[in-house]
Amino acid sequence: MNRAWHFLTLFLVLALAGCESTGGFSERFRPAEPELRSFEQPVEQVFAAARNALQLMGFKVTRASEANGRIEAVNAVRADAALRSSSQVSVKVSLESTLDGGTDMRVWMTEVVEDSFTGAGGYGTRTPLRASPLYEVLFRETGKGLGLTEND
């Protein structure tokens, strides 16, 4: 009888190991896929428009290289009302020329949160932002900087 309980317990553990409820945990640590938008304009124009769009959105550009097609930026640190936690969003943009002379714009956004729970100043939790409206705002503002309308 005791051996039957061991097998039943083992079976339940193995059966529940593939539950979908554990998917959120592993997804949190999986590298985020970039959001992609293609533009018909050349890299130089998209670079200038994306850099300007980030600044309009309140981001500070910390690194930018038109030759490499890279932009990195951060927004202002936001704190809660009790000053127990703070957060900041960082953005990485990669621009690549396409065969037809256009540009593929890839964007990664990460939120860094530091709170009293971590207990160590200067260390925060980095979480990739997936499906954030910030991506769409950046793409829309970049398009506006290129002279595109909402329907283009």
Secondary structure as a PSIPRED ss2 file (coil, helix, strand):
# PSIPRED VFORMAT (PSIPRED V4.0)

   1 M C   1.000  0.000  0.000
   2 N H   0.000  1.000  0.000
   3 R H   0.000  1.000  0.000
   4 A H   0.000  1.000  0.000
   5 W H   0.000  1.000  0.000
   6 H H   0.000  1.000  0.000
   7 F H   0.000  1.000  0.000
   8 L H   0.000  1.000  0.000
   9 T H   0.000  1.000  0.000
  10 L H   0.000  1.000  0.000
  11 F H   0.000  1.000  0.000
  12 L H   0.000  1.000  0.000
  13 V H   0.000  1.000  0.000
  14 L H   0.000  1.000  0.000
  15 A H   0.000  1.000  0.000
  16 L H   0.000  1.000  0.000
  17 A C   1.000  0.000  0.000
  18 G C   1.000  0.000  0.000
  19 C C   1.000  0.000  0.000
  20 E H   0.000  1.000  0.000
  21 S H   0.000  1.000  0.000
  22 T H   0.000  1.000  0.000
  23 G H   0.000  1.000  0.000
  24 G H   0.000  1.000  0.000
  25 F H   0.000  1.000  0.000
  26 S H   0.000  1.000  0.000
  27 E H   0.000  1.000  0.000
  28 R H   0.000  1.000  0.000
  29 F H   0.000  1.000  0.000
  30 R C   1.000  0.000  0.000
  31 P C   1.000  0.000  0.000
  32 A C   1.000  0.000  0.000
  33 E C   1.000  0.000  0.000
  34 P C   1.000  0.000  0.000
  35 E E   0.000  0.000  1.000
  36 L E   0.000  0.000  1.000
  37 R E   0.000  0.000  1.000
  38 S E   0.000  0.000  1.000
  39 F E   0.000  0.000  1.000
  40 E C   1.000  0.000  0.000
  41 Q C   1.000  0.000  0.000
  42 P C   1.000  0.000  0.000
  43 V H   0.000  1.000  0.000
  44 E H   0.000  1.000  0.000
  45 Q H   0.000  1.000  0.000
  46 V H   0.000  1.000  0.000
  47 F H   0.000  1.000  0.000
  48 A H   0.000  1.000  0.000
  49 A H   0.000  1.000  0.000
  50 A H   0.000  1.000  0.000
  51 R H   0.000  1.000  0.000
  52 N H   0.000  1.000  0.000
  53 A H   0.000  1.000  0.000
  54 L H   0.000  1.000  0.000
  55 Q H   0.000  1.000  0.000
  56 L H   0.000  1.000  0.000
  57 M C   1.000  0.000  0.000
  58 G C   1.000  0.000  0.000
  59 F C   1.000  0.000  0.000
  60 K E   0.000  0.000  1.000
  61 V E   0.000  0.000  1.000
  62 T E   0.000  0.000  1.000
  63 R E   0.000  0.000  1.000
  64 A E   0.000  0.000  1.000
  65 S E   0.000  0.000  1.000
  66 E C   1.000  0.000  0.000
  67 A C   1.000  0.000  0.000
  68 N C   1.000  0.000  0.000
  69 G C   1.000  0.000  0.000
  70 R E   0.000  0.000  1.000
  71 I E   0.000  0.000  1.000
  72 E E   0.000  0.000  1.000
  73 A E   0.000  0.000  1.000
  74 V E   0.000  0.000  1.000
  75 N C   1.000  0.000  0.000
  76 A C   1.000  0.000  0.000
  77 V C   1.000  0.000  0.000
  78 R E   0.000  0.000  1.000
  79 A E   0.000  0.000  1.000
  80 D C   1.000  0.000  0.000
  81 A C   1.000  0.000  0.000
  82 A C   1.000  0.000  0.000
  83 L C   1.000  0.000  0.000
  84 R C   1.000  0.000  0.000
  85 S E   0.000  0.000  1.000
  86 S E   0.000  0.000  1.000
  87 S E   0.000  0.000  1.000
  88 Q E   0.000  0.000  1.000
  89 V E   0.000  0.000  1.000
  90 S E   0.000  0.000  1.000
  91 V E   0.000  0.000  1.000
  92 K E   0.000  0.000  1.000
  93 V E   0.000  0.000  1.000
  94 S E   0.000  0.000  1.000
  95 L E   0.000  0.000  1.000
  96 E E   0.000  0.000  1.000
  97 S E   0.000  0.000  1.000
  98 T C   1.000  0.000  0.000
  99 L C   1.000  0.000  0.000
 100 D C   1.000  0.000  0.000
 101 G C   1.000  0.000  0.000
 102 G C   1.000  0.000  0.000
 103 T E   0.000  0.000  1.000
 104 D E   0.000  0.000  1.000
 105 M E   0.000  0.000  1.000
 106 R E   0.000  0.000  1.000
 107 V E   0.000  0.000  1.000
 108 W E   0.000  0.000  1.000
 109 M E   0.000  0.000  1.000
 110 T E   0.000  0.000  1.000
 111 E E   0.000  0.000  1.000
 112 V E   0.000  0.000  1.000
 113 V E   0.000  0.000  1.000
 114 E E   0.000  0.000  1.000
 115 D E   0.000  0.000  1.000
 116 S C   1.000  0.000  0.000
 117 F C   1.000  0.000  0.000
 118 T C   1.000  0.000  0.000
 119 G C   1.000  0.000  0.000
 120 A C   1.000  0.000  0.000
 121 G C   1.000  0.000  0.000
 122 G C   1.000  0.000  0.000
 123 Y C   1.000  0.000  0.000
 124 G C   1.000  0.000  0.000
 125 T E   0.000  0.000  1.000
 126 R E   0.000  0.000  1.000
 127 T E   0.000  0.000  1.000
 128 P E   0.000  0.000  1.000
 129 L C   1.000  0.000  0.000
 130 R C   1.000  0.000  0.000
 131 A C   1.000  0.000  0.000
 132 S C   1.000  0.000  0.000
 133 P H   0.000  1.000  0.000
 134 L H   0.000  1.000  0.000
 135 Y H   0.000  1.000  0.000
 136 E H   0.000  1.000  0.000
 137 V H   0.000  1.000  0.000
 138 L H   0.000  1.000  0.000
 139 F H   0.000  1.000  0.000
 140 R H   0.000  1.000  0.000
 141 E H   0.000  1.000  0.000
 142 T H   0.000  1.000  0.000
 143 G H   0.000  1.000  0.000
 144 K H   0.000  1.000  0.000
 145 G H   0.000  1.000  0.000
 146 L C   1.000  0.000  0.000
 147 G C   1.000  0.000  0.000
 148 L C   1.000  0.000  0.000
 149 T C   1.000  0.000  0.000
 150 E C   1.000  0.000  0.000
 151 N C   1.000  0.000  0.000
 152 D C   1.000  0.000  0.000
